[in-house]
Amino acid sequence: MTAPTLEQKQASDPLSSVWVAASAGTGKTFVLTNRVLRILLMNTAPERILCLTFTKAAAAEMANRINKRLGQWVVCDQQLLCAEIQNLTGEFPSEDQQDHARKLFARVLDVPGGLKIQTIHSFCQSLLGRFPLEAEIAPHFQVMDERTTLEHLTRARDAVLTEAVVDINPGLARALAHISRKVTENTFADLIRELIGQRSGLEQMMSRFSLVEQAILAMKRMLGLKPSDTQAGIIDGACEGGNFDGAGLRAAVEVLLTGSATNQKTGQKMAHWLSTPEVRISDFADYKTAFLTKGGDIRKKLMPDKMATAHPGEFEAMAQEALRIQATEEKLKLLTLLENSAALLTIGAAMMAAFGDSKKRHAVMDYDDLILKVTALIGRPGIADWILYKLDGGIDHILIDEAQDTNPEQWQVIKTLANEFFVGEGRSDRPRTIFAVGDVKQSIYSFQRADPKEFVANRRLFQKKSADAKHGFHNVNLALSFRSTAAVLNVVDRVFLADNHRIALSFSEEEIFHRPSRTGQAGLMELWPTEKAEPLPETDDWQPPVVQQPATSPEMKLAIRIADRIKNWLDTGEILVSQGRSMTPGDIMILVRRRTKFDDYMIRALKARDIPVAGQDKMLLSEQIAVMDLMAVGNFVLLPGDDLTLAVVLKSPFIGFSEEDLYDLAFERRGSLWAALLRRKDEREIFKRAHDLLVACTNFADTAPPFEFYNHLLTTLGGRQKLLGRLGEEANDPIDEFLQLAMGYEVNNISSLQGFLSWVQRGNVEIKRDMEQGQSQVRIMTVHGAKGLQAPVVILPDSCQTPKLGSRLLWAGE
């Protein structure tokens, strides 16, 4: 029975709304659990509590903790129960309160579906499932996974590209032609993919404007452009108007033509543009170089100093023209931004319409739809109050976990749900609170459009609403860390000591500080000097298609250095003072910012030193050797005459040909490799095994769906055992995921082996491995993937990398 700190007691106060800034290891789940228990002890109906968590795992963890505590209250003796409740609430419970506490477990079990501890997407799905007609959706709707979403988006993209023909949709055709002139063949697909990723913003924009043209006019007004502005009109305006000094510029041309070759070239550009109005639009780019640099700044010397002193009037005319040209160039850039954005919006709107039609035909929704549909549903006048009332009589307490990763659309759902807490009768007849806990330092920036600024902004919003309604509100900072030692926490505090560092991260003036609970315990923070690249030796002009990374690259040198340090720790029996034992590989976690080639170098360096390593926490399924072997078998049975595929299968663990076996079978053969194997199957034992296995696969594939075919290969034919024998136990994860994909494919598609293999190849499926499985292996993970995990030794190997803006949509301003 852990006693809560003063801050934790304040955070769990069930009579007040609370906003908690909680660093890692400060007991966030403990506070959430205590708050729910105190709300239940306050005789609040369990169905009136809504807990929104970030992941299903977090929801399960919280539900398990609450049920475990309530279950203990049922069977524990009176003394322990009273101590538990007093420790939780600060007051000794009466007999009625004790009796109520013992009944809570049964009350929670009686609630249909149990306590509402869900991810926000799960909550929205259940809400829409109860009110499909009000939300104007199909009652039998299904939620798509990422793979199915990608398929619908691909179909929508193909439909839009097919429609983008002048005879069918001229506006869409013009937009596509405009974009295709701006981007390369290779980057067009990436641009479209990124545009699809912003579909929530596109849908919100289109909900505000009934037509794309209205949205474009709104963008024009926002950019300060007139509806009639065009490139030709803006450039024509550069040589018109009251402040255009044509005579002064012509005089300046005469002066420049008497100067150096550079001055004469500048004068000739100006003279050509001033004397030929009919080509001003096409020649403006050349004309502006007389006044502006490539970066758009006014040239430091429009004239040589002596020339400017001798001809001040002409110099002044050029200086004024430079300002006009710069203003014109800025206006042209705004117009370019508008034209690019309008083209993207036109294509985006068409894709969203096609995407929406595809989803509607199949009665499916994606995760963004869940949020947007619920926002529209509970924000509709005349319906929202009734919806909330039907939610088991309303919601009195909302608790939000990992609130820093809640995006603006999700916050809108929460604000709408909590709106009546602070108005009318809802603010006085019973305690109604909102609780949020988060830490902007741990935000997964840009993940699902997470915006940590919203955490601070909504804290101020609800604090004001609480004050206006005379509700209690606590702003709590859980700074006492139960996980890290002082050495680690002090370094973190020093990093954010500077005002610009702190404000850039926390979006507020509040100081960032941590207090260690583990005072006096061992802890160490090492800062290593960065590895630098060594100069490469001079090479010939010719370069091979694939340049091998030199062993002296900074990434490889760092990986070797880390591996050597770990090897030394393990060999010398380095003592973990806090654990009172020698270090093991499972005590070490290596965290990277993102998955790069360094991961492979690190795994290779550890394996070269016989150090157990768990590998990467995420992997691309189609790049796993076990999956590649499985797909090769499938491709072979579809086309036995493909010699290369058959060669891959023969060399795979399923058969195990040596180089000599394959050479002897293939050399000087007549016909296909498969025909040679059929003729020569009795020459060698391995030829016979290969023949029997491949014939069995080919015969079974004629009638079996994909899942049955691969299950037969892996079990009846012993394929799994052969793969694990060569590739190790870690091959189990991709094999199991591959079988899950096969099963899922058959649910939504016509059962076809060829269709399934094509579906897998197009999908780029990622699988996440469980890194909290208790095996004594070094773990290599991303910082984001390691959220919620801990280890005695943590290594951050790429802390000197600088983030880059990678959005291809940024080209719109170019």
URHUKA-V592225 format. One line per field, one symbol per residue. psi: psi as a letter, one per 20 degrees, with the letter a starting at -180 (. if undefined). A space follows every 10 residues. Layout:
psi=???
//
This chain:
psi=oppqrghhgh hjoiiqqpop oorpjjlghg ggghggghgh hjkpphijpo porhrhghgg gggggghggh hhhgirrhgh ggggghhgij qpqrhhhggg hhihghghhi ppiaqnorqh hgghghghhh lhghilrphk qqpqrhghgh ghhghgghhg hhimqhhgnh ghgggghggh ihrrhhighh gghhghikhg hghgghhhph qhhghghhhg ghikqqhipr gghghhiikr rhjomgghhh hhghghiibr hgghgghhgg gghhimhijh ghjhhhhhii hqrhijqpqh nhqqggghhh mhghghghgh hggghghggh hhhhhggggg hhgghggggh ghghgggghg hjlrqahhhg ghhhghgijp pihgghghgi mkjrphpppp qliijprhhh hhgghghjgi hjqbhiihhq ppqpppproh hjpnpipkkp nhhhggghgh ghggggghjk qqppoponio pigqrhgghh gghhhkhpgh gghhgikriq qoqqpphmpj qqqpopoqqq pqpqpqqprr hpqqhooppq ijqhghgggg gghggggggh hilppohhik rqqrhiippo pqgroahhgg gggghghhjk pppiaqhqqo gijphghhgg hggghghhnh ioggghhggh irhhgkqrhg ghghhhpkqp brhghhhhhk hihqghgggg ggghgggggh ihiqrgghgh hgghfgjkgg hgghhhirhi igghgghghh ggghhhgjrp opgghgghgg hihlpqqpqo jljjqmqppo rqgghjpirr qhpppnilij qpqqojpiii ihj.
//
